[in-house]
């Protein structure tokens, strides 16, 4: 397998799933006071822009990774607005 592809897959996996523990913790505890709302909003916008960019260049791995990130960040943002 191509080392460049492997590097990209590792990076995509780490950045995609990096937010999962925070999302799970917020879901479990319903405590979001320590999560920055501006950070969540900026991250959400950034992920959407990555999805748009991935669509423009037809990059399926980029689209997949950021679509999954969008779900995690959206869930955390919704919990922040609801419980924060």
Residue pairs with C-beta under 8 A, 6 or more apart in sequence:
8 61
9 61
12 61
12 62
12 64
12 65
13 65
15 65
15 69
16 65
16 66
16 68
16 69
16 72
17 68
17 72
19 43
19 69
19 72
19 73
19 76
20 72
22 35
22 76
23 72
23 73
23 75
23 76
23 79
25 31
26 32
26 35
26 75
26 76
26 79
26 80
26 83
27 75
27 79
30 79
30 83
31 83
32 76
32 79
32 80
32 83
32 84
33 84
35 76
35 80
35 84
37 80
37 81
37 84
40 73
40 76
40 77
40 80
41 77
43 73
44 70
44 73
44 74
44 77
47 66
47 69
47 70
47 73
48 70
50 62
50 66
50 69
51 63
51 66
51 67
51 70
53 59
53 62
54 60
54 62
54 63
54 66
55 63
